[in-house]
């Protein structure tokens, strides 16, 4: 990435890579999209702290497998809002839809991500489930 890595193009590329990792049920690939440590604020208000890549990889492999068992075959996403915070970070609100093989929607929600540039790549520092 260039000297200003947080922009619309880099965020879209990051999210495309994130979806590909989930679709492959590849825990380490999903975890590689996160900074360590990072935080995840879930819809029930609970807070998860991801301390290390190895534990995150196991967590995300289990999560992506559970999505597959629920019938998830792919994802549809759109960036609702992108606010750059300096040149090395941003807050991005993403609308997600979990899709069945026939492209019908299993469920939809919105997540906000605090992204940071780390080692020339974007990483999730904080993921927040947004209440509907």
N, C-alpha and C positions, 0 to 999 in steps of 0.2 A: 504494500500500500504506500501511497505517497505521504508527504509530510503533513497532510490534513486528512487522516484516515476516516474520520467520522463524518459521513455525508450520505445522501440518499442512495447513491450507487453502492457504497460499501455496506450499508445496512441491508439493502436488498440482497446482496451477494451473501452476507452473513446468514440471513434468515433462510435463504435457499439451501445453504450448506447444513444448517440446523435441521431443516425438514428432511433432507436426504439422510442425515444420521439417524433420525427417529424412524424413518421408513425402513432402514436396514437393521433396526433393533441393535445397533452397535453402541453399547454403553460407553466404551472409551471415546468413541467419536462424538457422542453427545456431550460427554463431560469436557471434551476439548474446547467447547464453546463457552465454558465458564472460567472465571477468575477464581483463584483459591487464596484465601477463603472467599465465599460468596454467600448471599442470603436469598431465601425464597420465602415470600409471604403468601400463604395459601388462602383459599377462599374461606376456610373456617377460622381464619385469624391466627393459625399456628405458624410459627417461624421455624424454618429449617436452615441450619448452617452447614454448608458444604465446606469441609475443612481440607480435603485432599482428593486428588483425582481418582485414586483407586476406589475409595468408598463411593464417590459420585458415580463412577462407571457402573458399579453394581446396582446402585439405586436406579439409574436411568435405564439400564438393561431390563430391570424388573418392570419399570413403569412402561416402557415401550412395548414389552411383551404383553402386559395387561391391556394396553390399547388395542393391540392386534386381536387379542381374545374377545374384546368387545365388538370387533368387526371393523376396526379402523384399517383402511387400505391406503389412505393418502390424506393430505392436508390442504386446505385452502386458507390463505392468509392475505391480509392487506394491512399496510401501515396506515394507521389513522392519524397519527401525529408524530412528528420528529422534531425535537428541540435540541439543537447542538449546544453543548456547554463547553465553551472554549474549543480547542482543536483536537482534544484527546478524549472527549466523552460526550454522551448524549442520553436523553431520555426518549424512548420510542414506545408508543402505544400501538399494539398489534391486535387486530381482530383475527381470531382463529376459528376455523370450522374443521371438525374431525369428520372425514368422509368415508362412506362405505364404498365397496368396489363399484357399485352402480352410480357413484358420485352423489348420492343423496346424503344429507347431513345427519350425522349421529348426534352431535351437539356443537354449540358455538359458545364462545366466551371471548373476553379481552384480557390481555396481559400487558403490563408495562414493564419495560426493561431499562435499567440503568446500564449502559454499555460503556466500556472503557477500551482504549487502545493499549494493548500490552504486547510488546515484542513485535509491533507492526501489524497485529491482528486484533480484531474486535473480540471482546469477552464480556460475558454477563457478570456484573457485579451484584445486582439486585434484580430479582424477578418478583413482580407483585401481581397477584390475581386481582382484577378489578371487578367489584361487585356489579351485577347487572343493574 
